[in-house]
Amino acid sequence: MLWNSEEAQLLKEAVLNLEKGFSTLPKFEPQLKAEQLKPVLLDVAEKMRDNYPYFHPFYAGQMLKPPHPVARLAYMLALYVNPNNHALDGGRASSRMEKEAVAQIAAMFDWKTHLGHLCGGGTMANMEALWVSGRLNPGKAVAASDQAHYTHGRITGVLKLPFREIESDNKARMDMNALEDALKGGAIGTVVATMGTTATGSVDPLPEILALREKYGFRVHADAAYGGYFTLAATLAKETTAAYRCLDRVDSLAIDPHKHGLQPYGCGCIIFRDPSVGALYKHDSPYTYFSSHELHLGEISLECSRAGASAVALWATQRALPLTREGSFARSLEKCHAAALDLYKRLCDDARFMTAWVPELDIVIWVPRANTVSEMSALSSKLFEACAEKNLHLALATLPARFFGKGFKGDEESLVCLRSCLMQPEHLDGMDAIWNIFSEVTEEVTA
């Protein structure tokens, strides 16, 4: 299941091809002593068994998606050189590949011009966006929904910018009335629109946010770390599609290739629509930027050393699976969405459960039906543990009870619900098996 002899053969052929490029160098023997390394590696393998099976369709819990084989192989191949994409001195080929790969991501949102680079993940991408916003709107607050990722509050603390949390509506999207009330004072310089919240996959109403920008004047940053790639999907609801079609008008955008982009951790990406913000990064480094007059990626990044292997893996994946609305990559996203709709329908048709709303992307939240919030929370935790014993791995989330409507006693404001991120297209084909296990476990627990 994990081992594939074809992958091993491909990697061997690719390494030998790579080695030809350095054939003029004097030969030397690397310090490799297999008899010493073998017990260490076997011990590592033993310890790594203590993990959930993130690579298997029966893992349907957190935001963990297995990398594509081409990404895994390209990453390992790049490690034989181990480039550093801070400067061209450390990674000529991988820096060019990064620029090409980022340009392809920008084109996915119809950006003809842009400034961007890869980074460690969504947190760093969001930090760079808010750092730029703070430089352009000094002292002004950053506003985000109470369902936005918690790092926005942390990041603004690091940047010493005020932070305003905006109430969400009953579908976990930023409430526009609450946002406009906050904007009236003129203290907000940036609004974060979340394109796929971490807990529920809800998409903020970007068209309405952009309309408010025309009225009040502020920067819009799209946190599309989770849901950004769904701009390629043709199966989303009309309202969700309308939000994605507006992404070409935001000022900055964060997206995580190590989520739906099929990449190993950590691979995030920050892109700015206006390349002139690069002037804000200007600094002097007399010992790194001397080998070329071309732009060094470290000149437009807050991070210094960065893994060139991440860029190589991303470039290879996008070469194999182009980011087009008609391609197989887009179809795989649509299968993830279809899996979520399939699970949602099964839950709606079963009187034992309560759901919140039709999933906008590929995340489903639900609770076992009970008389009170506290009883539903307790049952959710029991089902989570019982499913894991049957090798079906879900997730839990603590959310406002109001998301699930009425029909129960609200003895607590927050509710622990079951949550499933159906990030693998294989989840759709395996939904019968997933549902059968979950239904049987529910019968056992509630009995």
C-alpha positions, -999 to 999 in steps of 0.1 A, spaced: 0 0 0 28 24 9 55 7 -12 55 9 -49 84 -8 -68 76 14 -99 82 45 -79 115 32 -67 126 24 -102 115 59 -115 135 76 -87 166 55 -95 164 65 -132 158 101 -124 188 103 -100 211 87 -126 199 113 -152 205 141 -127 240 128 -120 249 132 -157 247 169 -152 277 168 -128 298 143 -147 328 166 -152 334 168 -114 361 145 -98 345 114 -83 342 109 -46 325 84 -24 297 98 -1 298 88 35 272 61 34 275 30 56 245 9 49 251 -15 78 250 14 102 220 31 86 198 1 82 189 -3 119 183 34 123 159 35 94 141 4 105 137 20 139 123 51 123 98 30 104 88 13 136 82 46 153 63 61 123 37 33 127 23 54 155 3 76 131 -32 77 117 -34 63 81 -35 97 64 -28 81 30 -59 58 32 -96 67 23 -106 55 58 -89 86 71 -116 112 67 -108 135 95 -85 165 95 -70 185 66 -44 160 56 -41 150 20 -15 126 7 10 141 -18 8 130 -54 35 104 -63 51 128 -88 54 154 -60 69 128 -36 94 116 -62 104 151 -74 109 162 -38 132 132 -31 151 138 -64 157 175 -54 171 165 -21 201 150 -38 211 186 -46 192 202 -16 187 237 -31 179 267 -11 156 291 -28 165 322 -9 190 333 -35 200 321 -70 233 312 -55 216 284 -36 191 272 -62 192 284 -98 170 257 -113 146 254 -84 142 292 -82 132 293 -119 108 264 -112 93 283 -83 87 314 -103 70 293 -130 49 274 -106 37 305 -87 29 322 -120 6 292 -128 -11 295 -95 -16 333 -101 -30 325 -136 -56 302 -119 -71 334 -105 -68 353 -138 -40 375 -126 -20 388 -155 6 404 -132 16 395 -97 43 393 -71 46 361 -51 66 332 -38 63 299 -19 66 298 19 63 273 48 25 273 49 -7 294 52 4 310 85 35 325 69 16 334 37 -11 353 58 16 370 79 33 384 48 0 397 34 -9 414 67 26 427 71 23 444 37 -12 457 47 3 471 79 30 489 60 5 504 36 -21 512 63 -1 518 94 -19 515 127 -52 504 111 -70 472 122 -73 439 105 -108 424 105 -116 387 101 -146 365 108 -149 347 142 -147 315 121 -115 326 103 -83 308 112 -70 316 147 -36 326 134 -49 360 121 -53 371 157 -19 358 165 -3 374 135 -17 408 142 -4 406 177 31 399 163 28 428 139 13 450 166 -18 458 146 -53 460 161 -75 431 153 -113 431 150 -133 399 151 -164 400 130 -194 379 140 -204 351 116 -238 343 103 -256 309 108 -236 294 80 -202 303 95 -196 331 70 -187 366 78 -219 386 87 -220 416 63 -241 438 86 -216 433 115 -187 440 91 -203 473 79 -209 484 115 -172 478 122 -161 497 91 -181 529 98 -155 541 122 -128 541 96 -103 522 118 -101 490 96 -75 489 70 -77 453 59 -105 427 57 -97 390 55 -121 370 34 -118 333 42 -123 311 12 -130 278 30 -130 281 68 -109 255 87 -138 241 107 -166 240 82 -153 249 47 -176 279 45 -168 306 20 -171 343 30 -194 364 7 -165 380 -13 -187 400 -37 -204 418 -8 -170 425 9 -157 440 -24 -188 462 -26 -181 475 9 -145 482 -2 -158 506 -28 -177 524 -1 -152 524 28 -118 519 12 -97 490 27 -74 462 15 -89 428 9 -68 397 17 -82 363 6 -72 335 30 -77 307 5 -52 284 22 -77 256 23 -102 263 -4 -83 282 -31 -80 254 -56 -117 250 -57 -118 280 -81 -112 253 -107 -143 232 -97 -174 235 -119 -198 218 -94 -200 244 -66 -232 262 -57 -240 294 -75 -233 316 -46 -200 299 -38 -189 301 -75 -197 338 -75 -173 344 -46 -145 325 -64 -151 345 -96 -142 377 -76 -108 365 -65 -91 384 -93 -101 416 -75 -85 410 -41 -52 426 -31 -35 395 -19 -41 358 -17 -28 330 4 -31 294 -8 -16 261 5 -3 237 -21 3 212 7 -34 209 12 -54 205 -21 -23 211 -42 -10 175 -36 23 187 -20 44 175 9 44 198 40 54 226 41 44 244 9 24 276 12 21 304 -13 15 342 -10 6 363 -41 0 400 -44 -19 414 -73 2 446 -74 39 438 -80 49 473 -66 45 460 -31 79 444 -36 94 477 -28 84 471 9 107 441 11 138 461 0 169 452 20 206 447 15 224 414 17 259 418 4 268 381 7 239 364 -11 227 384 -41 259 388 -61 257 360 -87 229 374 -109 211 406 -117 178 386 -119 153 389 -90 164 367 -61 133 353 -43 148 363 -9 143 399 -21 105 395 -20 102 372 10 102 376 48 117 342 51 153 336 43 163 299 37 135 280 20 134 244 7 140 244 -31 127 209 -31 92 222 -24 93 243 -56 106 213 -76 78 191 -63 52 217 -71 65 224 -105 65 187 -114 30 182 -101 16 211 -121 35 199 -152 18 165 -148 -16 179 -137 -21 214 -151 -42 239 -132 -71 241 -157 -108 240 -153 -111 212 -177 -83 189 -165 -80 159 -143 -68 180 -113 -101 199 -114 -121 167 -118 -105 153 -86 -116 184 -66 -151 179 -79 -150 143 -67 -141 155 -32 -170 179 -33 -193 151 -45 -181 129 -17 -191 156 8 -226 160 -8 -230 122 -7 -222 120 30 -244 151 36 -274 134 19 -269 101 38 -269 121 71 -300 141 61 -318 109 53 -310 93 86 -331 104 116 -302 96 140 -283 127 129 -285 165 125 -266 184 99 -259 221 95 -260 231 59 -251 218 24 -213 217 23 -198 244 1 -166 226 -5 -156 191 9 -161 195 47 -191 181 64 -202 187 100 -229 168 119 -240 156 153 -259 126 166 -294 137 175 -302 141 213 -322 162 236 -296 187 247 -263 202 235 -243 185 262 -257 151 253 -249 156 216 -214 167 224 -209 136 246 -222 113 219 -200 129 192 -169 122 213 -180 86 218 -186 80 181 -153 96 173 -134 71 195 -155 41 185 -150 47 148 -113 49 153 -113 14 168 -129 2 135 -101 20 115 -124 48 104 -109 81 114 -131 113 117 -125 146 134 -142 167 161 -149 204 162 -163 227 188 -187 251 171 -216 274 181 -247 253 187 -268 278 167 -252 263 135 -274 233 139 -307 253 142 -333 242 168 -349 211 180 -328 206 212 -323 223 245 -295 248 245 -279 240 279 -245 250 264 -236 276 237 -209 255 221 -213 220 207 -188 193 199 -197 179 165 -183 154 141 -164 167 112 -150 151 80 -126 166 55 -131 145 24 -100 156 6 -92 124 -14 -112 117 -46 -112 81 -34 -135 91 -6 -164 92 -31 -158 56 -43 -154 44 -8 -184 62 7 -205 30 10 -178 13 31 -173 45 52 -210 48 58 -215 12 67 -189 14 94 -202 47 108 -238 35 108 -228 2 126 -208 21 152 -236 45 158 -260 16 164 -235 1 189 -229 34 208 -265 45 210 -277 11 220 
